[in-house]
Each structure stands twice: as structure tokens, then as C-alpha cells.
Amino acid sequence: MIILSRNIDELISTQPKRSKMGRSLEDLRTEVDKIISQVRRFTQDLRPPTLDYLGLLPAVRELITQFEHQSAVKTDLKPTARKQNLPPKRKC
């Protein structure tokens, strides 16, 4: 994605300023930058810091709270398993 953004920058630099193509490329670059930002956020959300610091249950509760705020859907978490810590993450 970053390469795509850089390639768009190169194309923009070859276009006359204020040309229709230049404006379209700038709009495209803005959209690509938004997508890059969203992908970064999504990948960080795959392993929330709460998981490492507080454990699985608090991390799930935090995700549920975020979901409720974003969707206005009320949820109820009723864990049934006994408290158990996960082993620290391993490097593969």
C-alpha cells in the first residue's frame, strides 16, 4: 500500500498543477492514505494491549464496550470458564 501511495505521488509530480488528472490523483492518494491508516488500526486492534497487560477477559470486555459504542447494540458477557492466564506470546 505504501508503494502505491508513493507511485501516486510520482504520478502527481508529472502532472501540471491544477490539472483535472492531478486533482484526481491527489484525491486517489488521499483515499489510499486513509486505507493505509485504517489497515494499521485494524492490525493493531487484532491484539489489543489490554490482552497483554490485564488478560483475556478484560480485553474482551473492552472490545464489547467499543462495539456497544459504535453500534448502539447492548451486549451481555457471561463468562463461564474459570480464570486462567494465557502463556506469554511466543516469537515464531
PDB file of N, CA, C and O in Angstrom:
ATOM      1  N   MET A   1       0.805  -1.192   0.000  1.00  0.00           N
ATOM      2  CA  MET A   1       0.000   0.000   0.000  1.00  0.00           C
ATOM      3  C   MET A   1       0.855   1.266   0.000  1.00  0.00           C
ATOM      4  O   MET A   1       0.556   2.231  -0.703  1.00  0.00           O
ATOM      5  N   ILE A   2       1.907   1.246   0.787  1.00  0.00           N
ATOM      6  CA  ILE A   2       2.770   2.429   0.847  1.00  0.00           C
ATOM      7  C   ILE A   2       3.422   2.658  -0.512  1.00  0.00           C
ATOM      8  O   ILE A   2       3.600   3.798  -0.941  1.00  0.00           O
ATOM      9  N   ILE A   3       3.774   1.571  -1.181  1.00  0.00           N
ATOM     10  CA  ILE A   3       4.355   1.700  -2.521  1.00  0.00           C
ATOM     11  C   ILE A   3       3.340   2.322  -3.472  1.00  0.00           C
ATOM     12  O   ILE A   3       3.689   3.154  -4.310  1.00  0.00           O
ATOM     13  N   LEU A   4       2.087   1.914  -3.334  1.00  0.00           N
ATOM     14  CA  LEU A   4       1.028   2.501  -4.162  1.00  0.00           C
ATOM     15  C   LEU A   4       0.934   4.002  -3.931  1.00  0.00           C
ATOM     16  O   LEU A   4       0.826   4.775  -4.883  1.00  0.00           O
ATOM     17  N   SER A   5       0.976   4.415  -2.668  1.00  0.00           N
ATOM     18  CA  SER A   5       0.915   5.836  -2.343  1.00  0.00           C
ATOM     19  C   SER A   5       2.101   6.586  -2.950  1.00  0.00           C
ATOM     20  O   SER A   5       1.939   7.683  -3.484  1.00  0.00           O
ATOM     21  N   ARG A   6       3.275   5.999  -2.866  1.00  0.00           N
ATOM     22  CA  ARG A   6       4.468   6.639  -3.450  1.00  0.00           C
ATOM     23  C   ARG A   6       4.371   6.724  -4.970  1.00  0.00           C
ATOM     24  O   ARG A   6       4.764   7.725  -5.569  1.00  0.00           O
ATOM     25  N   ASN A   7       3.850   5.677  -5.585  1.00  0.00           N
ATOM     26  CA  ASN A   7       3.688   5.716  -7.044  1.00  0.00           C
ATOM     27  C   ASN A   7       2.695   6.807  -7.460  1.00  0.00           C
ATOM     28  O   ASN A   7       2.882   7.474  -8.478  1.00  0.00           O
ATOM     29  N   ILE A   8       1.658   6.976  -6.674  1.00  0.00           N
ATOM     30  CA  ILE A   8       0.694   8.043  -6.964  1.00  0.00           C
ATOM     31  C   ILE A   8       1.382   9.400  -6.824  1.00  0.00           C
ATOM     32  O   ILE A   8       1.163  10.297  -7.639  1.00  0.00           O
ATOM     33  N   ASP A   9       2.220   9.550  -5.783  1.00  0.00           N
ATOM     34  CA  ASP A   9       2.977  10.799  -5.612  1.00  0.00           C
ATOM     35  C   ASP A   9       3.834  11.095  -6.834  1.00  0.00           C
ATOM     36  O   ASP A   9       3.912  12.240  -7.281  1.00  0.00           O
ATOM     37  N   GLU A  10       4.479  10.061  -7.375  1.00  0.00           N
ATOM     38  CA  GLU A  10       5.300  10.255  -8.576  1.00  0.00           C
ATOM     39  C   GLU A  10       4.447  10.704  -9.754  1.00  0.00           C
ATOM     40  O   GLU A  10       4.845  11.586 -10.514  1.00  0.00           O
ATOM     41  N   LEU A  11       3.280  10.099  -9.904  1.00  0.00           N
ATOM     42  CA  LEU A  11       2.388  10.495 -10.989  1.00  0.00           C
ATOM     43  C   LEU A  11       1.910  11.935 -10.817  1.00  0.00           C
ATOM     44  O   LEU A  11       1.814  12.687 -11.787  1.00  0.00           O
ATOM     45  N   ILE A  12       1.615  12.307  -9.582  1.00  0.00           N
ATOM     46  CA  ILE A  12       1.176  13.682  -9.312  1.00  0.00           C
ATOM     47  C   ILE A  12       2.260  14.664  -9.714  1.00  0.00           C
ATOM     48  O   ILE A  12       1.972  15.718 -10.282  1.00  0.00           O
ATOM     49  N   SER A  13       3.510  14.320  -9.419  1.00  0.00           N
ATOM     50  CA  SER A  13       4.613  15.237  -9.732  1.00  0.00           C
ATOM     51  C   SER A  13       4.804  15.430 -11.232  1.00  0.00           C
ATOM     52  O   SER A  13       5.423  16.409 -11.649  1.00  0.00           O
ATOM     53  N   THR A  14       4.284  14.514 -12.051  1.00  0.00           N
ATOM     54  CA  THR A  14       4.428  14.644 -13.503  1.00  0.00           C
ATOM     55  C   THR A  14       3.283  15.429 -14.135  1.00  0.00           C
ATOM     56  O   THR A  14       3.335  15.784 -15.313  1.00  0.00           O
ATOM     57  N   GLN A  15       2.239  15.699 -13.329  1.00  0.00           N
ATOM     58  CA  GLN A  15       1.067  16.390 -13.855  1.00  0.00           C
ATOM     59  C   GLN A  15       1.172  17.892 -13.615  1.00  0.00           C
ATOM     60  O   GLN A  15       1.704  18.327 -12.594  1.00  0.00           O
ATOM     61  N   PRO A  16       0.666  18.678 -14.555  1.00  0.00           N
ATOM     62  CA  PRO A  16       0.613  20.122 -14.318  1.00  0.00           C
ATOM     63  C   PRO A  16      -0.274  20.404 -13.109  1.00  0.00           C
ATOM     64  O   PRO A  16      -1.297  19.751 -12.901  1.00  0.00           O
ATOM     65  N   LYS A  17       0.144  21.398 -12.314  1.00  0.00           N
ATOM     66  CA  LYS A  17      -0.651  21.744 -11.138  1.00  0.00           C
ATOM     67  C   LYS A  17      -2.041  22.190 -11.577  1.00  0.00           C
ATOM     68  O   LYS A  17      -2.205  22.843 -12.608  1.00  0.00           O
ATOM     69  N   ARG A  18      -3.012  21.833 -10.795  1.00  0.00           N
ATOM     70  CA  ARG A  18      -4.411  22.191 -11.016  1.00  0.00           C
ATOM     71  C   ARG A  18      -5.042  21.514 -12.233  1.00  0.00           C
ATOM     72  O   ARG A  18      -6.147  21.878 -12.634  1.00  0.00           O
ATOM     73  N   SER A  19      -4.357  20.539 -12.821  1.00  0.00           N
ATOM     74  CA  SER A  19      -4.988  19.827 -13.928  1.00  0.00           C
ATOM     75  C   SER A  19      -6.025  18.859 -13.366  1.00  0.00           C
ATOM     76  O   SER A  19      -5.963  18.485 -12.195  1.00  0.00           O
ATOM     77  N   LYS A  20      -6.962  18.462 -14.193  1.00  0.00           N
ATOM     78  CA  LYS A  20      -8.006  17.546 -13.756  1.00  0.00           C
ATOM     79  C   LYS A  20      -7.386  16.219 -13.318  1.00  0.00           C
ATOM     80  O   LYS A  20      -7.789  15.644 -12.308  1.00  0.00           O
ATOM     81  N   MET A  21      -6.414  15.742 -14.075  1.00  0.00           N
ATOM     82  CA  MET A  21      -5.746  14.483 -13.735  1.00  0.00           C
ATOM     83  C   MET A  21      -5.000  14.621 -12.406  1.00  0.00           C
ATOM     84  O   MET A  21      -5.028  13.708 -11.581  1.00  0.00           O
ATOM     85  N   GLY A  22      -4.330  15.765 -12.198  1.00  0.00           N
ATOM     86  CA  GLY A  22      -3.595  15.998 -10.954  1.00  0.00           C
ATOM     87  C   GLY A  22      -4.525  15.990  -9.753  1.00  0.00           C
ATOM     88  O   GLY A  22      -4.208  15.405  -8.718  1.00  0.00           O
ATOM     89  N   ARG A  23      -5.675  16.641  -9.892  1.00  0.00           N
ATOM     90  CA  ARG A  23      -6.649  16.660  -8.789  1.00  0.00           C
ATOM     91  C   ARG A  23      -7.195  15.265  -8.520  1.00  0.00           C
ATOM     92  O   ARG A  23      -7.382  14.876  -7.367  1.00  0.00           O
ATOM     93  N   SER A  24      -7.448  14.519  -9.580  1.00  0.00           N
ATOM     94  CA  SER A  24      -7.948  13.150  -9.412  1.00  0.00           C
ATOM     95  C   SER A  24      -6.911  12.276  -8.712  1.00  0.00           C
ATOM     96  O   SER A  24      -7.255  11.463  -7.854  1.00  0.00           O
ATOM     97  N   LEU A  25      -5.659  12.444  -9.075  1.00  0.00           N
ATOM     98  CA  LEU A  25      -4.594  11.679  -8.428  1.00  0.00           C
ATOM     99  C   LEU A  25      -4.435  12.070  -6.960  1.00  0.00           C
ATOM    100  O   LEU A  25      -4.181  11.215  -6.112  1.00  0.00           O
ATOM    101  N   GLU A  26      -4.580  13.340  -6.664  1.00  0.00           N
ATOM    102  CA  GLU A  26      -4.499  13.776  -5.266  1.00  0.00           C
ATOM    103  C   GLU A  26      -5.650  13.198  -4.451  1.00  0.00           C
ATOM    104  O   GLU A  26      -5.459  12.795  -3.303  1.00  0.00           O
ATOM    105  N   ASP A  27      -6.842  13.156  -5.036  1.00  0.00           N
ATOM    106  CA  ASP A  27      -7.980  12.528  -4.360  1.00  0.00           C
ATOM    107  C   ASP A  27      -7.712  11.044  -4.129  1.00  0.00           C
ATOM    108  O   ASP A  27      -8.021  10.507  -3.065  1.00  0.00           O
ATOM    109  N   LEU A  28      -7.138  10.393  -5.128  1.00  0.00           N
ATOM    110  CA  LEU A  28      -6.807   8.979  -5.013  1.00  0.00           C
ATOM    111  C   LEU A  28      -5.776   8.758  -3.905  1.00  0.00           C
ATOM    112  O   LEU A  28      -5.904   7.828  -3.110  1.00  0.00           O
ATOM    113  N   ARG A  29      -4.761   9.613  -3.857  1.00  0.00           N
ATOM    114  CA  ARG A  29      -3.735   9.494  -2.816  1.00  0.00           C
ATOM    115  C   ARG A  29      -4.358   9.671  -1.432  1.00  0.00           C
ATOM    116  O   ARG A  29      -3.998   8.949  -0.501  1.00  0.00           O
ATOM    117  N   THR A  30      -5.278  10.610  -1.282  1.00  0.00           N
ATOM    118  CA  THR A  30      -5.960  10.813  -0.006  1.00  0.00           C
ATOM    119  C   THR A  30      -6.703   9.557   0.410  1.00  0.00           C
ATOM    120  O   THR A  30      -6.633   9.154   1.571  1.00  0.00           O
ATOM    121  N   GLU A  31      -7.411   8.935  -0.519  1.00  0.00           N
ATOM    122  CA  GLU A  31      -8.145   7.706  -0.213  1.00  0.00           C
ATOM    123  C   GLU A  31      -7.195   6.568   0.156  1.00  0.00           C
ATOM    124  O   GLU A  31      -7.462   5.819   1.095  1.00  0.00           O
ATOM    125  N   VAL A  32      -6.091   6.435  -0.575  1.00  0.00           N
ATOM    126  CA  VAL A  32      -5.106   5.393  -0.268  1.00  0.00           C
ATOM    127  C   VAL A  32      -4.512   5.626   1.118  1.00  0.00           C
ATOM    128  O   VAL A  32      -4.319   4.672   1.872  1.00  0.00           O
ATOM    129  N   ASP A  33      -4.221   6.870   1.462  1.00  0.00           N
ATOM    130  CA  ASP A  33      -3.683   7.177   2.788  1.00  0.00           C
ATOM    131  C   ASP A  33      -4.686   6.828   3.888  1.00  0.00           C
ATOM    132  O   ASP A  33      -4.294   6.350   4.953  1.00  0.00           O
ATOM    133  N   LYS A  34      -5.967   7.063   3.640  1.00  0.00           N
ATOM    134  CA  LYS A  34      -6.999   6.691   4.612  1.00  0.00           C
ATOM    135  C   LYS A  34      -7.034   5.173   4.798  1.00  0.00           C
ATOM    136  O   LYS A  34      -7.138   4.673   5.918  1.00  0.00           O
ATOM    137  N   ILE A  35      -6.946   4.456   3.686  1.00  0.00           N
ATOM    138  CA  ILE A  35      -6.966   2.990   3.747  1.00  0.00           C
ATOM    139  C   ILE A  35      -5.756   2.474   4.518  1.00  0.00           C
ATOM    140  O   ILE A  35      -5.886   1.559   5.332  1.00  0.00           O
ATOM    141  N   ILE A  36      -4.591   3.047   4.272  1.00  0.00           N
ATOM    142  CA  ILE A  36      -3.374   2.652   4.994  1.00  0.00           C
ATOM    143  C   ILE A  36      -3.565   2.866   6.487  1.00  0.00           C
ATOM    144  O   ILE A  36      -3.212   2.003   7.290  1.00  0.00           O
ATOM    145  N   SER A  37      -4.116   3.997   6.857  1.00  0.00           N
ATOM    146  CA  SER A  37      -4.357   4.304   8.267  1.00  0.00           C
ATOM    147  C   SER A  37      -5.329   3.304   8.890  1.00  0.00           C
ATOM    148  O   SER A  37      -5.116   2.847  10.013  1.00  0.00           O
ATOM    149  N   GLN A  38      -6.386   2.969   8.171  1.00  0.00           N
ATOM    150  CA  GLN A  38      -7.368   2.017   8.682  1.00  0.00           C
ATOM    151  C   GLN A  38      -6.765   0.623   8.838  1.00  0.00           C
ATOM    152  O   GLN A  38      -7.023  -0.058   9.831  1.00  0.00           O
ATOM    153  N   VAL A  39      -5.973   0.201   7.873  1.00  0.00           N
ATOM    154  CA  VAL A  39      -5.340  -1.120   7.951  1.00  0.00           C
ATOM    155  C   VAL A  39      -4.399  -1.178   9.156  1.00  0.00           C
ATOM    156  O   VAL A  39      -4.359  -2.183   9.865  1.00  0.00           O
ATOM    157  N   ARG A  40      -3.654  -0.115   9.384  1.00  0.00           N
ATOM    158  CA  ARG A  40      -2.773  -0.075  10.558  1.00  0.00           C
ATOM    159  C   ARG A  40      -3.581  -0.190  11.844  1.00  0.00           C
ATOM    160  O   ARG A  40      -3.211  -0.933  12.753  1.00  0.00           O
ATOM    161  N   ARG A  41      -4.666   0.534  11.913  1.00  0.00           N
ATOM    162  CA  ARG A  41      -5.509   0.492  13.114  1.00  0.00           C
ATOM    163  C   ARG A  41      -6.101  -0.901  13.305  1.00  0.00           C
ATOM    164  O   ARG A  41      -6.113  -1.421  14.420  1.00  0.00           O
ATOM    165  N   PHE A  42      -6.592  -1.507  12.225  1.00  0.00           N
ATOM    166  CA  PHE A  42      -7.174  -2.840  12.321  1.00  0.00           C
ATOM    167  C   PHE A  42      -6.147  -3.868  12.784  1.00  0.00           C
ATOM    168  O   PHE A  42      -6.451  -4.725  13.614  1.00  0.00           O
ATOM    169  N   THR A  43      -4.943  -3.783  12.253  1.00  0.00           N
ATOM    170  CA  THR A  43      -3.923  -4.758  12.644  1.00  0.00           C
ATOM    171  C   THR A  43      -3.514  -4.567  14.098  1.00  0.00           C
ATOM    172  O   THR A  43      -3.209  -5.543  14.783  1.00  0.00           O
ATOM    173  N   GLN A  44      -3.502  -3.338  14.575  1.00  0.00           N
ATOM    174  CA  GLN A  44      -3.198  -3.114  15.986  1.00  0.00           C
ATOM    175  C   GLN A  44      -4.331  -3.624  16.872  1.00  0.00           C
ATOM    176  O   GLN A  44      -4.091  -4.111  17.977  1.00  0.00           O
ATOM    177  N   ASP A  45      -5.554  -3.513  16.389  1.00  0.00           N
ATOM    178  CA  ASP A  45      -6.703  -3.979  17.162  1.00  0.00           C
ATOM    179  C   ASP A  45      -6.774  -5.506  17.249  1.00  0.00           C
ATOM    180  O   ASP A  45      -7.467  -6.042  18.113  1.00  0.00           O
ATOM    181  N   LEU A  46      -6.069  -6.204  16.369  1.00  0.00           N
ATOM    182  CA  LEU A  46      -6.093  -7.662  16.410  1.00  0.00           C
ATOM    183  C   LEU A  46      -5.506  -8.201  17.710  1.00  0.00           C
ATOM    184  O   LEU A  46      -5.909  -9.266  18.179  1.00  0.00           O
ATOM    185  N   ARG A  47      -4.567  -7.479  18.287  1.00  0.00           N
ATOM    186  CA  ARG A  47      -4.002  -7.859  19.581  1.00  0.00           C
ATOM    187  C   ARG A  47      -3.976  -6.612  20.450  1.00  0.00           C
ATOM    188  O   ARG A  47      -2.967  -5.909  20.507  1.00  0.00           O
ATOM    189  N   PRO A  48      -5.092  -6.336  21.131  1.00  0.00           N
ATOM    190  CA  PRO A  48      -5.149  -5.124  21.949  1.00  0.00           C
ATOM    191  C   PRO A  48      -4.161  -5.193  23.116  1.00  0.00           C
ATOM    192  O   PRO A  48      -3.942  -6.271  23.669  1.00  0.00           O
ATOM    193  N   PRO A  49      -3.564  -4.067  23.498  1.00  0.00           N
ATOM    194  CA  PRO A  49      -2.614  -4.046  24.616  1.00  0.00           C
ATOM    195  C   PRO A  49      -3.221  -4.571  25.911  1.00  0.00           C
ATOM    196  O   PRO A  49      -2.511  -5.128  26.748  1.00  0.00           O
ATOM    197  N   THR A  50      -4.531  -4.397  26.082  1.00  0.00           N
ATOM    198  CA  THR A  50      -5.200  -4.882  27.287  1.00  0.00           C
ATOM    199  C   THR A  50      -4.994  -6.379  27.457  1.00  0.00           C
ATOM    200  O   THR A  50      -4.900  -6.869  28.582  1.00  0.00           O
ATOM    201  N   LEU A  51      -4.923  -7.100  26.362  1.00  0.00           N
ATOM    202  CA  LEU A  51      -4.718  -8.541  26.425  1.00  0.00           C
ATOM    203  C   LEU A  51      -3.411  -8.874  27.133  1.00  0.00           C
ATOM    204  O   LEU A  51      -3.368  -9.776  27.970  1.00  0.00           O
ATOM    205  N   ASP A  52      -2.356  -8.154  26.802  1.00  0.00           N
ATOM    206  CA  ASP A  52      -1.050  -8.418  27.421  1.00  0.00           C
ATOM    207  C   ASP A  52      -0.997  -7.948  28.865  1.00  0.00           C
ATOM    208  O   ASP A  52      -0.380  -8.602  29.705  1.00  0.00           O
ATOM    209  N   TYR A  53      -1.634  -6.827  29.164  1.00  0.00           N
ATOM    210  CA  TYR A  53      -1.499  -6.234  30.488  1.00  0.00           C
ATOM    211  C   TYR A  53      -2.504  -6.758  31.514  1.00  0.00           C
ATOM    212  O   TYR A  53      -2.166  -6.922  32.687  1.00  0.00           O
ATOM    213  N   LEU A  54      -3.731  -7.019  31.078  1.00  0.00           N
ATOM    214  CA  LEU A  54      -4.771  -7.389  32.031  1.00  0.00           C
ATOM    215  C   LEU A  54      -5.341  -8.783  31.817  1.00  0.00           C
ATOM    216  O   LEU A  54      -5.956  -9.345  32.723  1.00  0.00           O
ATOM    217  N   GLY A  55      -5.144  -9.351  30.624  1.00  0.00           N
ATOM    218  CA  GLY A  55      -5.647 -10.692  30.360  1.00  0.00           C
ATOM    219  C   GLY A  55      -6.795 -10.711  29.375  1.00  0.00           C
ATOM    220  O   GLY A  55      -7.246  -9.675  28.887  1.00  0.00           O
ATOM    221  N   LEU A  56      -7.258 -11.930  29.095  1.00  0.00           N
ATOM    222  CA  LEU A  56      -8.266 -12.146  28.061  1.00  0.00           C
ATOM    223  C   LEU A  56      -9.626 -11.535  28.410  1.00  0.00           C
ATOM    224  O   LEU A  56     -10.217 -10.829  27.593  1.00  0.00           O
ATOM    225  N   LEU A  57     -10.114 -11.801  29.604  1.00  0.00           N
ATOM    226  CA  LEU A  57     -11.449 -11.314  29.956  1.00  0.00           C
ATOM    227  C   LEU A  57     -11.555  -9.787  29.921  1.00  0.00           C
ATOM    228  O   LEU A  57     -12.504  -9.271  29.331  1.00  0.00           O
ATOM    229  N   PRO A  58     -10.620  -9.037  30.528  1.00  0.00           N
ATOM    230  CA  PRO A  58     -10.697  -7.579  30.402  1.00  0.00           C
ATOM    231  C   PRO A  58     -10.581  -7.106  28.953  1.00  0.00           C
ATOM    232  O   PRO A  58     -11.214  -6.122  28.571  1.00  0.00           O
ATOM    233  N   ALA A  59      -9.777  -7.804  28.144  1.00  0.00           N
ATOM    234  CA  ALA A  59      -9.642  -7.418  26.735  1.00  0.00           C
ATOM    235  C   ALA A  59     -10.961  -7.625  25.995  1.00  0.00           C
ATOM    236  O   ALA A  59     -11.360  -6.783  25.190  1.00  0.00           O
ATOM    237  N   VAL A  60     -11.630  -8.729  26.261  1.00  0.00           N
ATOM    238  CA  VAL A  60     -12.928  -8.993  25.623  1.00  0.00           C
ATOM    239  C   VAL A  60     -13.953  -7.964  26.093  1.00  0.00           C
ATOM    240  O   VAL A  60     -14.746  -7.468  25.293  1.00  0.00           O
ATOM    241  N   ARG A  61     -13.942  -7.643  27.387  1.00  0.00           N
ATOM    242  CA  ARG A  61     -14.867  -6.622  27.896  1.00  0.00           C
ATOM    243  C   ARG A  61     -14.634  -5.271  27.212  1.00  0.00           C
ATOM    244  O   ARG A  61     -15.582  -4.566  26.868  1.00  0.00           O
ATOM    245  N   GLU A  62     -13.369  -4.925  27.021  1.00  0.00           N
ATOM    246  CA  GLU A  62     -13.045  -3.665  26.349  1.00  0.00           C
ATOM    247  C   GLU A  62     -13.558  -3.663  24.912  1.00  0.00           C
ATOM    248  O   GLU A  62     -14.112  -2.664  24.454  1.00  0.00           O
ATOM    249  N   LEU A  63     -13.377  -4.774  24.200  1.00  0.00           N
ATOM    250  CA  LEU A  63     -13.867  -4.875  22.820  1.00  0.00           C
ATOM    251  C   LEU A  63     -15.390  -4.784  22.777  1.00  0.00           C
ATOM    252  O   LEU A  63     -15.950  -4.159  21.876  1.00  0.00           O
ATOM    253  N   ILE A  64     -16.053  -5.396  23.734  1.00  0.00           N
ATOM    254  CA  ILE A  64     -17.515  -5.333  23.797  1.00  0.00           C
ATOM    255  C   ILE A  64     -17.976  -3.898  24.018  1.00  0.00           C
ATOM    256  O   ILE A  64     -18.921  -3.434  23.380  1.00  0.00           O
ATOM    257  N   THR A  65     -17.300  -3.198  24.931  1.00  0.00           N
ATOM    258  CA  THR A  65     -17.647  -1.796  25.190  1.00  0.00           C
ATOM    259  C   THR A  65     -17.493  -0.956  23.924  1.00  0.00           C
ATOM    260  O   THR A  65     -18.359  -0.141  23.604  1.00  0.00           O
ATOM    261  N   GLN A  66     -16.396  -1.155  23.213  1.00  0.00           N
ATOM    262  CA  GLN A  66     -16.179  -0.423  21.961  1.00  0.00           C
ATOM    263  C   GLN A  66     -17.276  -0.752  20.952  1.00  0.00           C
ATOM    264  O   GLN A  66     -17.803   0.136  20.282  1.00  0.00           O
ATOM    265  N   PHE A  67     -17.615  -2.040  20.850  1.00  0.00           N
ATOM    266  CA  PHE A  67     -18.671  -2.459  19.931  1.00  0.00           C
ATOM    267  C   PHE A  67     -19.995  -1.800  20.281  1.00  0.00           C
ATOM    268  O   PHE A  67     -20.711  -1.334  19.395  1.00  0.00           O
ATOM    269  N   GLU A  68     -20.327  -1.756  21.578  1.00  0.00           N
ATOM    270  CA  GLU A  68     -21.582  -1.145  22.005  1.00  0.00           C
ATOM    271  C   GLU A  68     -21.630   0.338  21.640  1.00  0.00           C
ATOM    272  O   GLU A  68     -22.666   0.836  21.201  1.00  0.00           O
ATOM    273  N   HIS A  69     -20.522   1.036  21.819  1.00  0.00           N
ATOM    274  CA  HIS A  69     -20.488   2.462  21.484  1.00  0.00           C
ATOM    275  C   HIS A  69     -20.617   2.704  19.980  1.00  0.00           C
ATOM    276  O   HIS A  69     -21.240   3.676  19.552  1.00  0.00           O
ATOM    277  N   GLN A  70     -20.032   1.822  19.190  1.00  0.00           N
ATOM    278  CA  GLN A  70     -20.050   2.007  17.744  1.00  0.00           C
ATOM    279  C   GLN A  70     -21.366   1.572  17.113  1.00  0.00           C
ATOM    280  O   GLN A  70     -21.789   2.135  16.104  1.00  0.00           O
ATOM    281  N   SER A  71     -22.011   0.578  17.700  1.00  0.00           N
ATOM    282  CA  SER A  71     -23.187   0.002  17.052  1.00  0.00           C
ATOM    283  C   SER A  71     -24.504   0.291  17.762  1.00  0.00           C
ATOM    284  O   SER A  71     -25.573   0.072  17.192  1.00  0.00           O
ATOM    285  N   ALA A  72     -24.441   0.781  19.002  1.00  0.00           N
ATOM    286  CA  ALA A  72     -25.635   1.009  19.815  1.00  0.00           C
ATOM    287  C   ALA A  72     -26.384  -0.297  20.091  1.00  0.00           C
ATOM    288  O   ALA A  72     -27.589  -0.289  20.342  1.00  0.00           O
ATOM    289  N   VAL A  73     -25.660  -1.414  20.044  1.00  0.00           N
ATOM    290  CA  VAL A  73     -26.226  -2.714  20.371  1.00  0.00           C
ATOM    291  C   VAL A  73     -25.753  -3.081  21.765  1.00  0.00           C
ATOM    292  O   VAL A  73     -24.551  -3.131  22.025  1.00  0.00           O
ATOM    293  N   LYS A  74     -26.698  -3.337  22.663  1.00  0.00           N
ATOM    294  CA  LYS A  74     -26.361  -3.703  24.038  1.00  0.00           C
ATOM    295  C   LYS A  74     -25.991  -5.180  24.079  1.00  0.00           C
ATOM    296  O   LYS A  74     -26.693  -6.016  23.511  1.00  0.00           O
ATOM    297  N   THR A  75     -24.895  -5.498  24.749  1.00  0.00           N
ATOM    298  CA  THR A  75     -24.453  -6.884  24.863  1.00  0.00           C
ATOM    299  C   THR A  75     -24.297  -7.244  26.334  1.00  0.00           C
ATOM    300  O   THR A  75     -24.231  -6.369  27.198  1.00  0.00           O
ATOM    301  N   ASP A  76     -24.240  -8.531  26.602  1.00  0.00           N
ATOM    302  CA  ASP A  76     -24.064  -9.011  27.963  1.00  0.00           C
ATOM    303  C   ASP A  76     -23.078 -10.174  27.934  1.00  0.00           C
ATOM    304  O   ASP A  76     -23.347 -11.202  27.312  1.00  0.00           O
ATOM    305  N   LEU A  77     -21.955 -10.017  28.595  1.00  0.00           N
ATOM    306  CA  LEU A  77     -20.924 -11.053  28.641  1.00  0.00           C
ATOM    307  C   LEU A  77     -21.088 -11.841  29.936  1.00  0.00           C
ATOM    308  O   LEU A  77     -21.098 -11.276  31.030  1.00  0.00           O
ATOM    309  N   LYS A  78     -21.215 -13.145  29.789  1.00  0.00           N
ATOM    310  CA  LYS A  78     -21.323 -14.026  30.948  1.00  0.00           C
ATOM    311  C   LYS A  78     -20.274 -15.129  30.825  1.00  0.00           C
ATOM    312  O   LYS A  78     -20.567 -16.214  30.323  1.00  0.00           O
ATOM    313  N   PRO A  79     -19.050 -14.853  31.284  1.00  0.00           N
ATOM    314  CA  PRO A  79     -18.006 -15.879  31.174  1.00  0.00           C
ATOM    315  C   PRO A  79     -18.337 -17.072  32.073  1.00  0.00           C
ATOM    316  O   PRO A  79     -18.803 -16.904  33.200  1.00  0.00           O
ATOM    317  N   THR A  80     -18.089 -18.268  31.560  1.00  0.00           N
ATOM    318  CA  THR A  80     -18.388 -19.478  32.321  1.00  0.00           C
ATOM    319  C   THR A  80     -17.125 -20.232  32.727  1.00  0.00           C
ATOM    320  O   THR A  80     -17.170 -21.074  33.623  1.00  0.00           O
ATOM    321  N   ALA A  81     -16.021 -19.944  32.090  1.00  0.00           N
ATOM    322  CA  ALA A  81     -14.776 -20.656  32.399  1.00  0.00           C
ATOM    323  C   ALA A  81     -14.128 -20.046  33.637  1.00  0.00           C
ATOM    324  O   ALA A  81     -14.344 -18.876  33.954  1.00  0.00           O
ATOM    325  N   ARG A  82     -13.348 -20.838  34.316  1.00  0.00           N
ATOM    326  CA  ARG A  82     -12.618 -20.318  35.468  1.00  0.00           C
ATOM    327  C   ARG A  82     -11.476 -19.436  34.965  1.00  0.00           C
ATOM    328  O   ARG A  82     -11.043 -19.544  33.818  1.00  0.00           O
ATOM    329  N   LYS A  83     -11.009 -18.578  35.835  1.00  0.00           N
ATOM    330  CA  LYS A  83      -9.936 -17.660  35.462  1.00  0.00           C
ATOM    331  C   LYS A  83      -8.675 -18.452  35.129  1.00  0.00           C
ATOM    332  O   LYS A  83      -8.237 -19.315  35.889  1.00  0.00           O
ATOM    333  N   GLN A  84      -8.113 -18.134  33.978  1.00  0.00           N
ATOM    334  CA  GLN A  84      -6.909 -18.828  33.543  1.00  0.00           C
ATOM    335  C   GLN A  84      -6.071 -17.839  32.726  1.00  0.00           C
ATOM    336  O   GLN A  84      -6.578 -17.191  31.811  1.00  0.00           O
ATOM    337  N   ASN A  85      -4.808 -17.736  33.061  1.00  0.00           N
ATOM    338  CA  ASN A  85      -3.931 -16.840  32.323  1.00  0.00           C
ATOM    339  C   ASN A  85      -3.374 -17.540  31.095  1.00  0.00           C
ATOM    340  O   ASN A  85      -3.045 -18.725  31.136  1.00  0.00           O
ATOM    341  N   LEU A  86      -3.275 -16.803  30.016  1.00  0.00           N
ATOM    342  CA  LEU A  86      -2.670 -17.336  28.805  1.00  0.00           C
ATOM    343  C   LEU A  86      -1.167 -17.228  28.902  1.00  0.00           C
ATOM    344  O   LEU A  86      -0.651 -16.314  29.544  1.00  0.00           O
ATOM    345  N   PRO A  87      -0.452 -18.154  28.270  1.00  0.00           N
ATOM    346  CA  PRO A  87       1.002 -18.033  28.287  1.00  0.00           C
ATOM    347  C   PRO A  87       1.439 -16.786  27.509  1.00  0.00           C
ATOM    348  O   PRO A  87       0.721 -16.338  26.615  1.00  0.00           O
ATOM    349  N   PRO A  88       2.607 -16.222  27.840  1.00  0.00           N
ATOM    350  CA  PRO A  88       3.062 -15.056  27.095  1.00  0.00           C
ATOM    351  C   PRO A  88       3.231 -15.395  25.613  1.00  0.00           C
ATOM    352  O   PRO A  88       3.474 -16.545  25.245  1.00  0.00           O
ATOM    353  N   LYS A  89       3.097 -14.368  24.779  1.00  0.00           N
ATOM    354  CA  LYS A  89       3.205 -14.620  23.340  1.00  0.00           C
ATOM    355  C   LYS A  89       4.607 -15.090  23.012  1.00  0.00           C
ATOM    356  O   LYS A  89       5.591 -14.662  23.615  1.00  0.00           O
ATOM    357  N   ARG A  90       4.667 -15.977  22.044  1.00  0.00           N
ATOM    358  CA  ARG A  90       5.947 -16.533  21.614  1.00  0.00           C
ATOM    359  C   ARG A  90       6.322 -15.979  20.260  1.00  0.00           C
ATOM    360  O   ARG A  90       5.461 -15.690  19.429  1.00  0.00           O
ATOM    361  N   LYS A  91       7.604 -15.836  20.050  1.00  0.00           N
ATOM    362  CA  LYS A  91       8.074 -15.421  18.729  1.00  0.00           C
ATOM    363  C   LYS A  91       8.225 -16.668  17.873  1.00  0.00           C
ATOM    364  O   LYS A  91       8.819 -17.663  18.288  1.00  0.00           O
ATOM    365  N   CYS A  92       7.679 -16.590  16.679  1.00  0.00           N
ATOM    366  CA  CYS A  92       7.754 -17.749  15.764  1.00  0.00           C
ATOM    367  C   CYS A  92       8.981 -17.653  14.904  1.00  0.00           C
ATOM    368  O   CYS A  92       9.222 -18.529  14.072  1.00  0.00           O
TER     369      CYS A  92
END
